[in-house]
Amino acid sequence: MMERRVRQLVAEYVPQCEQEQRDKAQMLAFFQRETGWLTRENALAHVTASGWILDPAGKRALMVYHNIYRSWSWTGGHADGEGDLLSVALREAQEETGVRPRPVLERPFSLETLCVEGHVKRGRFVSPHLHLNVTYLLEADPAEEIRIKPDENAGVKWILAEELDAQVREEAMRGVYRKLMQRAREIRAGKGEAWAQ
């Protein structure tokens, strides 16, 4: 049931670029032939949800300094069997930053297949794998108190859009964040959907 919900969510998503077209096709093919992808039971690839958190002006992104990747990063986490990926993205955003974001759009904002390098987490080695990621556009009040989640991040801060490339160490993620900022600008400018009130 939950897997069907996620499969439908991805199937209905309209890709906005070639990267998303290819990643959507890859995700749907994986969902068709594999099992356990909504949980971490599938060690090759599993579903995650991320939040791209902006201030109301759309000029700054709320980022966390990720302990594993050692870089400023968006918020997000594993679905772990949950079919409501917006709820996953909102919960992870609040857990990792302390703020209470709200969705700007109720449906996915972006899709990505992300490569995760092998690493040690909680004393155990995690083999390289893929995150089949669904991203949501969120908004938060910069006046809200922020806090770290020590087991996952070592910092939380608002970063100006033009400073993201300099702050993010993961080369592959810089392109993702540029895409998200550009798409958010288009939505705010009225080229896409109206920014939620």
C-alpha positions as CSV (number, residue, x, y, z in Angstrom):
1,M,0.0,0.0,0.0
2,M,2.7,2.5,1.0
3,E,4.9,1.4,-1.8
4,R,2.1,1.9,-4.3
5,R,1.6,5.5,-2.9
6,V,5.2,6.4,-3.5
7,R,5.3,4.7,-6.9
8,Q,2.3,6.8,-8.0
9,L,3.8,10.0,-6.5
10,V,6.9,9.5,-8.6
11,A,5.0,8.4,-11.7
12,E,2.8,11.5,-11.6
13,Y,5.8,13.9,-11.2
14,V,6.5,16.0,-14.3
15,P,10.2,16.2,-14.8
16,Q,11.6,19.8,-15.3
17,C,14.9,18.8,-16.8
18,E,16.8,15.9,-18.4
19,Q,18.3,14.9,-15.1
20,E,14.9,14.5,-13.6
21,Q,13.6,12.6,-16.7
22,R,16.4,10.1,-16.4
23,D,16.2,9.8,-12.6
24,K,12.4,9.3,-12.7
25,A,12.8,6.5,-15.3
26,Q,15.5,4.9,-13.2
27,M,13.4,5.1,-10.0
28,L,10.3,3.6,-11.7
29,A,12.3,0.8,-13.2
30,F,13.9,0.1,-9.8
31,F,10.5,0.1,-8.1
32,Q,9.2,-2.4,-10.7
33,R,11.9,-5.0,-10.3
34,E,13.1,-4.6,-6.7
35,T,11.6,-4.9,-3.2
36,G,12.4,-3.3,0.1
37,W,13.1,0.1,-1.4
38,L,10.8,2.0,0.9
39,T,12.8,0.7,3.8
40,R,16.5,0.3,4.2
41,E,16.0,-3.4,3.6
42,N,17.2,-2.9,0.1
43,A,20.9,-2.2,0.5
44,L,21.4,-1.0,-3.1
45,A,18.9,1.8,-3.2
46,H,16.0,3.1,-1.0
47,V,13.7,6.1,-0.9
48,T,14.5,9.3,0.9
49,A,12.8,12.7,1.2
50,S,14.5,16.1,1.5
51,G,13.3,19.6,2.3
52,W,14.7,22.6,0.5
53,I,14.0,25.2,3.1
54,L,13.9,28.9,2.1
55,D,13.2,32.1,3.9
56,P,10.0,34.0,2.9
57,A,12.0,36.2,0.5
58,G,13.5,33.2,-1.2
59,K,17.0,34.5,-0.8
60,R,18.5,32.2,1.9
61,A,18.4,28.4,2.4
62,L,18.5,26.8,5.8
63,M,21.3,24.3,5.8
64,V,22.8,21.8,8.2
65,Y,26.5,20.9,8.5
66,H,26.3,17.1,7.9
67,N,28.5,15.0,10.1
68,I,29.0,12.2,7.5
69,Y,29.4,14.4,4.4
70,R,31.3,17.1,6.2
71,S,29.5,19.7,4.1
72,W,26.6,22.1,4.4
73,S,23.6,20.2,3.2
74,W,19.8,20.3,2.9
75,T,17.7,18.4,5.4
76,G,16.2,15.0,4.8
77,G,16.1,11.4,5.6
78,H,15.0,7.8,4.9
79,A,11.3,7.0,4.3
80,D,11.7,4.0,6.5
81,G,8.4,2.6,5.3
82,E,6.4,5.9,5.4
83,G,4.4,6.5,2.3
84,D,3.7,10.2,3.0
85,L,7.1,11.7,1.8
86,L,6.0,15.3,2.5
87,S,5.6,14.3,6.2
88,V,9.0,12.7,6.1
89,A,10.6,15.9,4.7
90,L,8.8,18.1,7.3
91,R,9.7,15.9,10.2
92,E,13.4,15.6,9.2
93,A,13.6,19.4,8.7
94,Q,12.2,20.0,12.1
95,E,14.4,17.4,13.8
96,E,17.6,18.6,12.1
97,T,17.1,22.3,12.5
98,G,14.6,23.0,15.3
99,V,12.4,25.2,13.0
100,R,8.8,24.3,12.0
101,P,8.7,24.7,8.2
102,R,5.6,24.7,6.1
103,P,5.3,23.4,2.5
104,V,5.2,25.9,-0.2
105,L,4.0,23.2,-2.6
106,E,2.2,20.1,-1.4
107,R,3.6,17.9,-4.1
108,P,7.3,17.1,-5.0
109,F,9.5,20.0,-6.1
110,S,12.3,17.9,-7.5
111,L,13.5,14.3,-8.0
112,E,17.1,13.1,-7.7
113,T,19.0,9.8,-7.6
114,L,21.9,10.5,-5.2
115,C,25.1,8.4,-4.8
116,V,26.1,7.7,-1.2
117,E,29.7,6.8,-0.6
118,G,30.5,4.0,1.9
119,H,30.8,5.4,5.4
120,V,30.6,4.5,9.1
121,K,27.4,5.4,10.9
122,R,26.9,4.6,14.6
123,G,29.9,2.4,14.6
124,R,28.8,0.3,11.6
125,F,30.0,0.4,8.0
126,V,27.3,1.3,5.5
127,S,28.1,0.2,1.9
128,P,27.8,2.6,-1.0
129,H,24.2,2.8,-2.3
130,L,21.7,5.1,-3.9
131,H,19.1,7.4,-2.4
132,L,16.0,7.6,-4.6
133,N,15.1,11.1,-3.4
134,V,12.0,13.2,-3.5
135,T,12.4,16.9,-2.6
136,Y,9.8,19.3,-1.3
137,L,10.0,23.1,-1.3
138,L,9.6,24.4,2.3
139,E,9.5,27.8,3.9
140,A,10.6,28.7,7.4
141,D,10.8,31.9,9.5
142,P,14.4,33.0,10.0
143,A,13.4,34.5,13.4
144,E,12.7,30.9,14.7
145,E,15.4,29.5,17.0
146,I,17.6,27.0,15.3
147,R,19.4,24.1,16.9
148,I,21.7,21.3,15.9
149,K,20.9,17.6,16.1
150,P,24.3,16.3,17.4
151,D,24.0,12.8,16.1
152,E,23.5,14.1,12.5
153,N,24.9,17.6,12.2
154,A,27.4,20.0,13.7
155,G,25.8,23.2,12.6
156,V,22.6,24.9,11.3
157,K,22.6,28.3,9.5
158,W,20.9,30.4,6.8
159,I,23.0,30.7,3.7
160,L,22.5,33.3,1.0
161,A,21.9,31.7,-2.4
162,E,25.0,33.3,-3.9
163,E,27.2,31.8,-1.2
164,L,26.0,28.2,-1.6
165,D,28.7,27.1,-4.0
166,A,31.4,28.3,-1.6
167,Q,29.8,26.7,1.4
168,V,29.0,23.3,-0.1
169,R,31.9,20.9,-0.4
170,E,30.1,18.1,-2.3
171,E,30.6,19.0,-5.9
172,A,27.6,16.8,-7.1
173,M,25.3,18.6,-4.7
174,R,26.2,22.1,-5.9
175,G,24.4,21.5,-9.1
176,V,21.3,20.1,-7.3
177,Y,21.1,23.2,-5.0
178,R,21.6,25.6,-8.0
179,K,18.7,23.8,-9.7
180,L,16.5,24.1,-6.6
181,M,17.3,27.8,-6.2
182,Q,16.5,28.6,-9.8
183,R,13.3,26.7,-9.7
184,A,12.2,28.5,-6.5
185,R,13.0,31.8,-8.2
186,E,10.8,30.9,-11.2
187,I,7.9,29.9,-9.0
188,R,8.2,33.2,-7.1
189,A,8.4,35.2,-10.3
190,G,5.2,33.6,-11.5
191,K,6.7,31.5,-14.3
192,G,5.6,28.4,-12.3
193,E,3.0,28.0,-9.7
194,A,2.1,30.8,-7.4
195,W,4.0,30.9,-4.2
196,A,1.7,29.6,-1.5
197,Q,0.2,32.2,0.8
